[in-house]
Amino acid sequence: MKGTGKLYTCKKLNKKRLKKRKGYEGVMVEKRILARVHSRFIVSLAYAFQTKTELCLVMTVMNGGDLR
């Protein structure tokens, strides 16, 4: 962000795809966990929002991590 200099990443999840795969509950669990856990080894959830077609989780960036 410009004002703070902090870097964030946005994980976008398509609502239709989540509904087909019945993955909505899993995303909500992930959101709750990321919001509660504060560790230097796990990204933290800055905020979440939704658009008409996507759920978006905005998280802090961790350099040197593995996204696999």
Backbone as JSON, one array per atom type, in Angstrom:
{
  "sequence": "MKGTGKLYTCKKLNKKRLKKRKGYEGVMVEKRILARVHSRFIVSLAYAFQTKTELCLVMTVMNGGDLR",
  "N": [[0.84, -1.17, 0.0], [0.43, 2.24, -0.66], [0.59, 4.3, 1.37], [1.61, 3.04, 3.72], [3.65, 1.38, 2.9], [3.6, -1.33, 3.13], [3.3, -4.65, 1.8], [0.79, -6.51, 0.15], [-1.13, -9.4, -0.74], [-3.66, -10.71, -2.87], [-5.97, -13.2, -2.71], [-8.05, -14.56, -4.94], [-11.17, -16.07, -5.26], [-13.34, -17.88, -7.21], [-16.79, -17.68, -7.06], [-18.76, -19.32, -8.32], [-17.26, -21.59, -9.01], [-16.49, -22.44, -6.46], [-18.99, -23.1, -5.42], [-19.75, -25.25, -7.08], [-17.83, -27.15, -6.38], [-18.34, -27.43, -3.76], [-16.86, -25.91, -1.93], [-17.11, -23.68, -0.37], [-17.46, -23.67, 2.43], [-14.94, -24.54, 3.31], [-13.35, -22.37, 2.57], [-14.33, -20.42, 4.27], [-13.53, -21.46, 6.72], [-10.75, -21.32, 6.36], [-10.49, -18.52, 6.24], [-11.31, -17.77, 8.85], [-9.28, -19.01, 10.38], [-6.92, -17.75, 9.41], [-7.46, -15.16, 10.24], [-7.28, -15.35, 12.99], [-4.8, -16.48, 13.7], [-1.56, -15.51, 14.58], [1.48, -15.45, 13.55], [4.94, -15.54, 12.76], [5.47, -17.28, 10.78], [3.26, -17.79, 9.27], [1.06, -16.37, 6.92], [-0.9, -13.4, 7.53], [-4.32, -12.48, 7.7], [-5.38, -9.58, 6.28], [-7.72, -8.29, 5.44], [-11.0, -9.19, 4.2], [-13.17, -9.46, 1.4], [-16.0, -9.38, -0.85], [-16.97, -9.67, -4.26], [-19.39, -9.48, -6.89], [-18.85, -11.85, -8.23], [-16.63, -13.07, -7.01], [-14.84, -14.23, -4.08], [-12.6, -12.61, -1.95], [-9.51, -12.74, -0.37], [-7.38, -10.82, 1.4], [-4.05, -10.73, 2.13], [-1.05, -10.51, 4.14], [2.21, -10.23, 2.69], [4.65, -12.76, 2.4], [7.93, -13.04, 2.05], [10.02, -15.37, 0.34], [8.52, -17.61, 0.73], [6.62, -20.63, -0.04], [4.27, -21.34, -2.39], [3.07, -23.68, -3.19]],
  "CA": [[0.0, 0.0, 0.0], [1.25, 3.44, -0.81], [0.79, 5.04, 2.6], [2.37, 2.32, 4.74], [4.77, 0.65, 2.32], [3.39, -2.77, 3.32], [2.86, -5.39, 0.63], [-0.3, -7.44, 0.36], [-1.52, -10.23, -1.86], [-5.1, -10.97, -2.87], [-6.37, -14.52, -3.18], [-9.4, -14.46, -5.5], [-11.83, -17.37, -5.4], [-14.55, -17.77, -8.0], [-17.95, -18.19, -6.3], [-19.39, -20.44, -9.04], [-16.4, -22.77, -8.88], [-16.6, -22.89, -5.07], [-20.3, -23.72, -5.24], [-19.71, -26.54, -7.77], [-16.96, -28.07, -5.63], [-18.74, -27.38, -2.35], [-15.68, -25.45, -1.22], [-17.37, -22.43, 0.35], [-17.22, -23.87, 3.86], [-13.5, -24.6, 3.49], [-12.82, -21.01, 2.47], [-14.7, -19.71, 5.5], [-12.64, -21.98, 7.76], [-9.45, -20.7, 6.1], [-10.6, -17.1, 6.62], [-11.32, -17.68, 10.32], [-7.96, -19.39, 10.89], [-5.97, -16.69, 9.08], [-7.79, -13.98, 11.04], [-6.95, -15.59, 14.4], [-3.41, -16.89, 13.91], [-0.55, -14.47, 14.43], [2.76, -16.12, 13.61], [5.85, -15.05, 11.73], [5.58, -18.34, 9.78], [1.99, -17.9, 8.56], [0.53, -15.06, 6.49], [-2.08, -12.99, 8.28], [-5.4, -11.91, 6.92], [-5.56, -8.14, 6.5], [-9.17, -8.13, 5.34], [-11.67, -10.01, 3.19], [-14.34, -8.83, 0.8], [-16.52, -10.13, -1.97], [-17.58, -8.98, -5.38], [-20.51, -10.27, -7.39], [-18.41, -13.15, -8.73], [-15.47, -13.62, -6.32], [-14.48, -13.97, -2.69], [-11.22, -12.14, -1.97], [-8.8, -12.72, 0.91], [-6.19, -9.98, 1.28], [-3.12, -11.21, 3.15], [0.3, -9.96, 4.14], [3.14, -10.96, 1.83], [5.79, -13.38, 3.07], [8.99, -13.33, 1.08], [10.73, -16.63, 0.51], [7.59, -18.7, 0.99], [6.31, -21.58, -1.11], [2.82, -21.33, -2.58], [2.57, -24.96, -3.72]],
  "C": [[0.89, 1.23, 0.0], [1.57, 4.11, 0.52], [1.71, 4.36, 3.6], [3.61, 1.63, 4.2], [4.65, -0.86, 2.49], [2.9, -3.4, 2.02], [1.78, -6.39, 1.0], [-0.53, -8.26, -0.91], [-3.01, -10.52, -1.74], [-5.37, -12.34, -3.48], [-7.82, -14.42, -3.63], [-9.96, -15.84, -5.73], [-13.16, -17.18, -6.1], [-15.72, -18.43, -7.27], [-18.62, -19.37, -6.99], [-18.58, -21.71, -8.89], [-16.47, -23.33, -7.45], [-17.92, -23.63, -4.84], [-20.33, -25.11, -5.88], [-18.93, -27.57, -6.96], [-17.3, -28.13, -4.15], [-17.58, -26.94, -1.47], [-15.89, -24.2, -0.39], [-17.06, -22.57, 1.84], [-15.72, -23.9, 4.17], [-12.85, -23.22, 3.45], [-13.14, -20.23, 3.74], [-13.85, -20.18, 6.67], [-11.25, -21.36, 7.6], [-9.43, -19.24, 6.55], [-10.55, -16.94, 8.14], [-9.95, -18.0, 10.91], [-6.95, -18.27, 10.64], [-6.21, -15.42, 9.9], [-7.34, -14.13, 12.49], [-5.47, -15.85, 14.66], [-2.47, -15.71, 13.65], [0.81, -15.12, 14.65], [3.66, -15.55, 12.51], [6.02, -16.07, 10.61], [4.33, -18.49, 8.93], [1.52, -16.5, 8.17], [-0.67, -14.71, 7.35], [-3.08, -12.33, 7.35], [-5.54, -10.44, 7.27], [-7.04, -7.8, 6.45], [-9.7, -9.04, 4.24], [-12.85, -9.22, 2.66], [-14.84, -9.71, -0.33], [-17.06, -9.19, -3.03], [-18.76, -9.85, -5.82], [-20.08, -11.69, -7.76], [-17.29, -13.81, -7.92], [-15.46, -13.31, -4.83], [-13.0, -13.61, -2.71], [-10.66, -12.1, -0.55], [-7.52, -11.92, 0.7], [-5.28, -10.3, 2.47], [-1.78, -10.5, 3.04], [1.18, -10.83, 3.26], [4.26, -11.51, 2.69], [6.82, -13.72, 2.01], [9.65, -14.66, 1.39], [9.82, -17.81, 0.8], [7.38, -19.58, -0.23], [4.8, -21.68, -1.23], [2.28, -22.63, -3.15], [1.67, -25.65, -2.77]]
}
